[in-house]
Each structure stands twice: as structure tokens, then as C-alpha cells.
Amino acid sequence: QVNVDPAVAVAVINAEGDAEQADFLQVFYPRIVGWMILFALGAGAQVFVEERRQGTLERLTTTHTTRLELLLGKYAGALLRGMLQLGVLFAVALLVFNIFTLTAFLSGIVFGAICLLALCGVMTLIACLARTPDQASIISTTFTMAMGVAGGTFIIGDVGSVYAAINKVTILWWMNDGFDTLLADGGSLLDVLPSIGIMLVVAVVTLGIASRVFNPQQNGGRP
């Protein structure tokens, strides 16, 4: 009965002005996936800070592991966890909910992996800046919630509105916009090149700053 007469539906107007019925799950599932992954990456940032406070990272420097290698190792670990989560959640969408085609699924995975470069960079930077696990938790949770609200995860601003302008200055909006193009509109990776470029810039900038401020010593080298 719900399938025949859904309580909520999204109306899409095509170029001819005709209304089309859009799959509500297809539109919002990728948005929720990105938001959920951010929460998981935030938990990883807390573990990173805890390892530094306990002296684990400082002891690793005695093995001739450089500071940059430690940082990139933690970043790679977060990236791998994020990719596993992305793959599982998208596989559920493909095999259980049947809301994506195989081509859209593969494009979404590739684009999602690029987005994870940026998301992991942000969370790695938060872990480098936070002094305590509690600080990392507060900062990462606040960031994730702000991205969910301002990034158009639940509400998309009307064109020309102030909220729509706020949407476009968040990385989650560009991630969601790319997923919309690939999964809901049937676009290709060439259609999301602006989103890909922004994600790569964010990844490079956040990792660059993190490499400068990261200190493996307890409490980041502060008393």
C-alpha cells in the first residue's frame, strides 16, 4: 500500500514541463550515507587523539617512522574504513533496495572515494588540532551536524535564497550534488568534475595544514 500510495514523494519537472515521479529513497539514501560516514570518521579522530595522549604515537617515532608517515598512516586507515562503509551501504542500495543501476553504483563508488579524500582530510586535521578526545568528539560532532543542516542533507534551499548560498560553501553539499547527478539523474563522472575538483582541493589543503600542526608527542607537545 505504501508503494502504491506513498506518504511522501518528490516531484521532478523535466525540460518539457511535465512532472515526473522521483524515487524518494534514491534521492535521500546517498545523502544519509555521506552523513553517516562523517560520524564514523569523527569517532576515528577521537581514537587518534587518545593514541597521542597515551604516548603510542610518540613511541612509534623510535622505529624511525617519520612524523609525516605516521600522519599519512592514520589518514589511510580512516580512508580504508570509510571506503568499506561506503561499499557496504551502496551494495545494500543496489542489491536490497534496487534503487541504483550497476553503472550508477560504480560511478557512485568512484565519486564517493574521491569525496572521502576530503572528508578524511578534514577529520585528520581535527584530530591534529584537538588536545583531548572530548575536544575531538565535540568538534567532529559539531562539524558533522553543521554539514548535515547546512549541506542540504535534509533540506535543499530554493535557488537564489540565502540558505541555498550557504549550501554551496559546504563540502557535503558538493558531495550530495554529485550523488544527485550520478545516481538520480543518470549523469557521468564528467558531469561532476566541479565537485571532484573541490573535493581534491579540500583534501590537499587539510592534509597540508595537518602535516604542519601534527605533533606525535603526548598532548601534542603541550603541557
Phi, psi and omega per residue, in radians:
Q1 nan -0.692 3.117
V2 -1.128 -0.684 3.131
N3 -1.148 -0.661 -3.120
V4 -1.289 -0.725 -3.088
D5 -2.300 1.316 -3.085
P6 -1.142 2.559 3.129
A7 -1.236 -0.545 -3.120
V8 -2.273 2.383 3.099
A9 -2.524 2.741 3.112
V10 -1.937 2.171 3.127
A11 -1.650 2.252 3.122
V12 -2.043 2.245 3.131
I13 -1.724 2.094 -3.117
N14 -1.442 -3.083 -3.060
A15 -1.110 -0.472 3.139
E16 -1.459 -0.041 3.140
G17 1.491 0.143 3.131
D18 -1.573 2.476 -3.138
A19 -1.423 2.332 3.075
E20 -2.056 2.643 3.125
Q21 -1.600 2.107 3.135
A22 -1.735 2.583 3.137
D23 -1.321 2.023 -3.103
F24 -1.041 -0.737 -3.127
L25 -1.162 -0.678 -3.137
Q26 -1.121 -0.596 -3.120
V27 -1.306 -0.762 -2.977
F28 -1.712 -0.325 -3.126
Y29 -1.017 -0.879 -3.137
P30 -1.071 -0.578 3.130
R31 -1.125 -0.742 3.129
I32 -1.180 -0.613 3.118
V33 -1.055 -0.856 3.138
G34 -1.059 -0.701 -3.141
W35 -1.151 -0.733 3.132
M36 -1.128 -0.693 3.141
I37 -1.124 -0.630 3.089
L38 -1.045 -0.730 3.101
F39 -1.054 -0.771 -3.133
A40 -1.123 -0.704 3.112
L41 -1.150 -0.588 3.076
G42 -1.095 -0.663 3.082
A43 -1.126 -0.636 3.096
G44 -1.148 -0.585 3.096
A45 -1.116 -0.653 3.110
Q46 -1.113 -0.733 3.125
V47 -1.102 -0.695 3.115
F48 -1.002 -0.840 -3.139
V49 -1.131 -0.704 -3.139
E50 -1.105 -0.689 3.109
E51 -1.128 -0.618 3.099
R52 -1.217 -0.726 -3.124
R53 -1.168 -0.579 -3.138
Q54 -1.411 -0.111 3.121
G55 1.518 0.093 -3.126
T56 -1.088 -0.798 -3.122
L57 -1.184 -0.650 3.138
E58 -1.129 -0.683 3.114
R59 -1.162 -0.545 3.132
L60 -1.161 -0.424 3.123
T61 -1.199 -0.329 3.103
T62 -1.293 -0.207 3.116
T63 -1.585 0.291 -3.127
H64 1.175 0.334 3.007
T65 -1.412 2.201 -3.078
T66 -1.317 2.855 3.118
R67 -1.058 -0.718 -3.138
L68 -1.172 -0.676 3.117
E69 -1.124 -0.671 3.080
L70 -1.080 -0.800 -3.108
L71 -1.104 -0.820 -3.125
L72 -1.175 -0.529 3.084
G73 -1.146 -0.756 3.101
K74 -1.167 -0.678 3.105
Y75 -1.101 -0.764 -3.138
A76 -1.128 -0.645 3.103
G77 -1.110 -0.757 3.100
A78 -1.118 -0.684 3.136
L79 -1.124 -0.713 3.129
L80 -1.142 -0.750 3.106
R81 -1.105 -0.715 3.116
G82 -1.124 -0.678 3.126
M83 -1.156 -0.689 3.107
L84 -1.099 -0.758 3.118
Q85 -1.122 -0.772 3.129
L86 -1.065 -0.789 -3.130
G87 -1.095 -0.750 -3.127
V88 -1.155 -0.824 -3.096
L89 -1.149 -0.656 3.099
F90 -1.275 -0.578 3.082
A91 -1.126 -0.670 3.067
V92 -1.070 -0.749 3.127
A93 -1.097 -0.641 -3.108
L94 -1.333 -0.804 -2.992
L95 -1.579 -0.580 -3.076
V96 -1.665 -0.938 -3.086
F97 -1.509 -0.335 3.091
N98 0.958 0.807 -3.093
I99 -1.822 -0.125 3.104
F100 -2.157 2.614 2.937
T101 -1.415 2.884 -3.141
L102 -1.087 -0.682 3.125
T103 -1.117 -0.782 3.112
A104 -1.118 -0.657 3.119
F105 -1.053 -0.838 -3.112
L106 -1.150 -0.718 3.099
S107 -1.118 -0.698 3.126
G108 -1.123 -0.658 3.115
I109 -1.140 -0.789 3.139
V110 -1.096 -0.822 3.135
F111 -1.137 -0.701 3.108
G112 -1.069 -0.661 3.119
A113 -1.118 -0.685 3.100
I114 -1.154 -0.705 3.102
C115 -1.105 -0.621 -3.139
L116 -1.136 -0.502 3.066
L117 -1.004 -0.732 -3.137
A118 -1.302 -0.793 -3.105
L119 -1.096 -0.730 3.118
C120 -1.184 -0.591 3.085
G121 -1.105 -0.747 3.123
V122 -1.104 -0.813 -3.108
M123 -1.198 -0.576 3.065
T124 -1.142 -0.707 3.100
L125 -1.122 -0.721 3.085
I126 -1.044 -0.740 3.137
A127 -1.120 -0.592 3.136
C128 -1.286 -0.538 -3.086
L129 -1.500 -0.551 -3.079
A130 -1.244 2.479 3.134
R131 -1.593 -0.507 -3.099
T132 -2.306 2.785 3.057
P133 -1.021 -0.609 3.115
D134 -1.115 -0.722 3.096
Q135 -1.100 -0.762 3.117
A136 -1.063 -0.683 3.135
S137 -1.134 -0.804 -3.112
I138 -1.134 -0.797 -3.096
I139 -1.153 -0.818 -3.096
S140 -1.176 -0.673 3.118
T141 -1.172 -0.754 3.100
T142 -1.071 -0.753 3.121
F143 -1.078 -0.796 -3.118
T144 -1.113 -0.777 3.123
M145 -1.127 -0.709 3.120
A146 -1.117 -0.698 3.095
M147 -1.135 -0.660 3.133
G148 -1.120 -0.695 -3.107
V149 -1.394 -0.882 -3.049
A150 -1.457 -0.304 -3.075
G151 -1.582 0.122 3.077
G152 1.337 0.411 3.116
T153 -1.155 -0.693 -3.093
F154 -1.945 -0.601 -3.098
I155 -2.282 2.312 3.119
I156 -1.875 2.212 -3.099
G157 -1.219 2.606 3.059
D158 -1.153 2.531 -3.133
V159 -1.012 2.258 3.131
G160 1.586 -0.137 -3.129
S161 -1.456 2.863 3.106
V162 -1.123 -0.690 -3.133
Y163 -1.115 -0.661 3.097
A164 -1.114 -0.640 3.099
A165 -1.159 -0.679 3.098
I166 -1.133 -0.704 3.109
N167 -0.875 -0.791 -2.968
K168 -1.347 -0.068 3.071
V169 -1.779 0.178 3.100
T170 -1.927 2.508 -3.123
I171 -1.225 -0.491 -3.123
L172 -1.214 -0.522 3.088
W173 -1.110 -0.761 -3.137
W174 -1.168 -0.582 3.060
M175 -1.166 -0.828 3.133
N176 -1.120 -0.695 3.126
D177 -1.102 -0.692 3.096
G178 -1.135 -0.748 3.098
F179 -1.103 -0.686 3.084
D180 -1.023 -0.791 -3.112
T181 -1.131 -0.737 -3.064
L182 -1.372 -0.755 -2.955
L183 -1.712 -0.632 -3.118
A184 -1.630 -0.621 -3.080
D185 -1.734 -0.088 3.112
G186 1.262 0.461 -3.141
G187 -1.374 3.111 3.120
S188 -1.952 3.043 3.128
L189 -1.101 -0.470 3.091
L190 -1.140 -0.492 -3.128
D191 -1.315 -0.273 -3.103
V192 -1.972 0.408 -3.141
L193 -1.028 -0.677 3.079
P194 -1.037 -0.743 3.114
S195 -1.126 -0.720 3.122
I196 -1.082 -0.770 3.135
G197 -1.068 -0.741 3.137
I198 -1.134 -0.738 3.131
M199 -1.079 -0.731 -3.138
L200 -1.169 -0.674 3.108
V201 -1.113 -0.783 3.125
V202 -1.072 -0.732 -3.138
A203 -1.079 -0.799 -3.109
V204 -1.155 -0.774 -3.096
V205 -1.150 -0.831 -3.107
T206 -1.147 -0.706 3.108
L207 -1.205 -0.616 3.099
G208 -1.101 -0.782 3.110
I209 -1.171 -0.735 -3.138
A210 -1.058 -0.674 -3.131
S211 -1.157 -0.441 3.133
R212 -1.450 -0.564 -3.046
V213 -1.741 -0.203 -3.076
F214 -1.209 2.282 3.078
N215 -2.332 2.062 -3.083
P216 -1.289 -0.111 -3.102
Q217 -1.251 2.808 3.135
Q218 -1.023 2.371 -3.110
N219 1.033 0.436 3.130
G220 1.174 0.386 3.138
G221 1.494 0.109 -3.141
R222 -1.837 2.597 3.141
P223 -1.184 nan nan
